Amino acid sequence: MKIENIEQIIKLFERSTVSKMEIESGDLKIKLEKEVGESQTFVRMPISTTQMAEPTETTKGTVVKAPLVGTFYGAANPQSAPFVSVGDLVTAGTVLCLIEAMKVMNEIKAPTDGVVLEILGRNGEMVAYDQPLIRLGEAK
């Protein structure tokens, strides 16, 4: 995990209502705690090395990563169709998913035109900062 990622996690933790958080990535373990009023929330986020891996030759394409820590949603609500599915053609600016952080829904948009090759985020699950969410390939 890069130092910039750790710094971003700490900043988000400080601004959040979460009082305790543990993050594990390989041999690295980060534990953050702060005193907050009576209602406290605890979040534990194991991060596998595959979640934090950079694209390799076998995973070519543009990887859209989480710009913040939060909960991944592939649709606006449980009754709605997903924003995108594997095989969909998207243009730059197309909403790919949402990340909920501190009760705010943040739209994650396609940085470029392309085709959705893979959806790596799982609906309703926590994502870490810089975690790969969606992989786009070249549109044909």
C-alpha positions as CSV (number, residue, x, y, z in Angstrom):
1,M,0.0,0.0,0.0
2,K,1.4,3.4,-0.9
3,I,2.0,6.1,1.7
4,E,-0.4,8.4,-0.2
5,N,-3.2,5.8,0.3
6,I,-2.5,5.6,4.0
7,E,-2.6,9.4,4.3
8,Q,-5.9,9.5,2.5
9,I,-7.4,6.8,4.7
10,I,-6.3,8.7,7.8
11,K,-7.8,12.0,6.5
12,L,-11.2,10.3,5.7
13,F,-11.1,8.5,9.1
14,E,-10.6,11.8,10.9
15,R,-13.6,13.4,9.2
16,S,-15.9,10.4,9.6
17,T,-18.1,9.3,12.5
18,V,-16.2,5.9,12.6
19,S,-14.4,5.6,15.9
20,K,-12.3,2.5,15.2
21,M,-11.0,1.0,11.9
22,E,-8.6,-1.8,11.1
23,I,-7.1,-2.3,7.6
24,E,-5.1,-5.3,6.6
25,S,-3.1,-5.7,3.4
26,G,-0.6,-8.5,3.3
27,D,1.8,-8.0,6.2
28,L,0.6,-4.4,6.7
29,K,-2.0,-3.8,9.4
30,I,-3.3,-0.3,10.3
31,K,-5.5,0.3,13.3
32,L,-7.1,3.7,13.8
33,E,-9.0,4.7,16.9
34,K,-10.5,8.0,18.2
35,E,-12.8,9.0,21.0
36,V,-16.2,9.9,19.9
37,G,-19.5,10.4,21.9
38,E,-21.5,7.5,23.2
39,S,-22.5,6.1,19.8
40,Q,-19.5,4.5,18.2
41,T,-19.1,2.6,14.9
42,F,-16.4,0.0,14.2
43,V,-15.3,-0.9,10.7
44,R,-12.9,-3.7,9.8
45,M,-11.8,-3.9,6.2
46,P,-9.5,-6.8,5.1
47,I,-7.9,-5.9,1.8
48,S,-6.4,-8.7,-0.2
49,T,-3.4,-7.9,-2.3
50,T,-5.4,-8.7,-5.5
51,Q,-7.8,-5.8,-4.6
52,M,-4.9,-3.4,-4.4
53,A,-3.0,-4.8,-7.4
54,E,-2.2,-2.6,-10.4
55,P,-3.3,-3.8,-13.9
56,T,-1.0,-6.4,-15.4
57,E,-0.6,-7.7,-18.9
58,T,-3.5,-10.1,-18.4
59,T,-5.8,-7.3,-17.1
60,K,-5.3,-4.7,-19.8
61,G,-7.6,-1.8,-20.0
62,T,-8.5,1.3,-17.9
63,V,-9.1,0.4,-14.3
64,V,-11.5,2.8,-12.5
65,K,-10.5,2.9,-8.9
66,A,-12.3,4.1,-5.7
67,P,-11.4,7.7,-5.0
68,L,-12.6,7.3,-1.4
69,V,-13.5,4.7,1.2
70,G,-17.2,3.8,1.3
71,T,-19.9,1.4,0.2
72,F,-20.1,0.4,-3.4
73,Y,-23.4,0.4,-5.2
74,G,-23.9,-0.7,-8.8
75,A,-27.4,0.8,-9.1
76,A,-29.3,3.8,-7.8
77,N,-31.4,1.6,-5.5
78,P,-32.2,-2.1,-5.1
79,Q,-35.2,-1.9,-7.6
80,S,-33.2,0.0,-10.3
81,A,-31.3,-1.6,-13.2
82,P,-27.5,-1.5,-12.7
83,F,-25.7,1.6,-14.0
84,V,-23.6,-0.6,-16.3
85,S,-23.1,-4.3,-17.1
86,V,-20.2,-6.2,-18.6
87,G,-20.2,-5.6,-22.3
88,D,-21.9,-2.2,-22.2
89,L,-20.4,0.6,-24.2
90,V,-19.8,3.8,-22.2
91,T,-18.6,7.3,-22.9
92,A,-16.4,9.5,-20.8
93,G,-18.6,10.9,-18.0
94,T,-21.1,7.9,-17.9
95,V,-22.0,7.0,-14.3
96,L,-20.5,3.6,-13.6
97,C,-21.4,3.2,-9.9
98,L,-21.9,5.0,-6.6
99,I,-19.8,5.1,-3.5
100,E,-21.6,6.1,-0.3
101,A,-19.4,7.8,2.2
102,M,-20.7,9.6,5.3
103,K,-24.3,9.4,4.0
104,V,-23.3,11.1,0.7
105,M,-23.7,9.3,-2.6
106,N,-20.7,9.9,-4.9
107,E,-21.0,9.2,-8.6
108,I,-18.1,7.4,-10.1
109,K,-17.9,8.3,-13.8
110,A,-16.0,6.7,-16.7
111,P,-12.8,8.6,-17.3
112,T,-12.8,7.6,-21.0
113,D,-14.9,6.0,-23.7
114,G,-14.8,2.2,-23.6
115,V,-16.5,-1.1,-23.1
116,V,-17.1,-2.6,-19.6
117,L,-14.9,-5.6,-19.3
118,E,-15.2,-6.4,-15.6
119,I,-17.1,-5.2,-12.6
120,L,-14.8,-5.7,-9.6
121,G,-16.9,-4.0,-6.9
122,R,-19.6,-5.9,-5.1
123,N,-22.9,-4.3,-4.4
124,G,-23.3,-3.2,-0.7
125,E,-19.7,-4.0,0.2
126,M,-17.1,-1.6,1.6
127,V,-14.3,-0.5,-0.8
128,A,-11.0,0.9,0.1
129,Y,-9.3,4.0,-1.3
130,D,-7.7,3.2,-4.7
131,Q,-9.4,-0.2,-4.8
132,P,-10.2,-1.3,-8.4
133,L,-13.9,-1.1,-9.1
134,I,-14.5,-1.5,-12.9
135,R,-12.2,-2.3,-15.8
136,L,-12.9,-0.7,-19.2
137,G,-11.4,-1.8,-22.5
138,E,-11.2,-0.1,-25.8
139,A,-14.5,0.4,-27.7
140,K,-14.5,-1.2,-31.1
